[in-house]
Amino acid sequence: MTKQFAKWAKKQKIQTEDLANALEEFKKGGYEANLGAYLYKKRIRFQGKGKSGSGRSIIVYKKGDRAIFIHGFAKKEKANLSKKEFLLLKEFAKVLLSLSREKIDIALQNGDFKEV
């Protein structure tokens, strides 16, 4: 996950274990929407609440390569991404997918990414 997403998850009190479980569900086809451009929307349960009333995450996913949580928001804050947000996330996804494994390892060491 990105540093920004990790901050959001911490603020929402989402445990790393819950994110790992969400990722497993996601890999089995359990997600709410394929937004295109390697972007997917996945529900994330907030502590003490069900999935439907909790949060939404945006994941950059390329099968057999990588899955990165990049954005999160509470359903009560907004129903969906704005067109501007989608376009920015789409560009961000391109950058993330172009990173070599070595650059990802460096980002993990620097704290720019956090492993789930």
C-alpha positions, 0 to 999 in steps of 0.5 A: 500500500502507498504511504498515503493509503496507510495513513488513511487506513490507520486513521480508520483503524483498519488492521493490516490483517483486514487489508490482507483478508480483503486482498485475498477476497479480491484475488478470488474475484471479490471486488465491487468494480473494475474501473478499467486501467488496472484500477479496482474498487474494493469494500473495506470493513471498518472496525465494528461496522459491516462492509456496506457502511464502511470504506472503499479502497482503490487497488492497482492490480496487474495479475501475476505482478502486483496489487497496491492499495492506493486510495481509500474513502468512507462511503459516508464521505462520498459515493464514488470517485469524481472524474478528476480523481479517476483520471489522476488515479489512472495516471498514478496506476501507470507510474506504479505499474512501470516501477521495477521490482528494485524500485519497489523494494527501495520504496518499501525501505524508504517508507513510501510503500508498506507491505500488507 
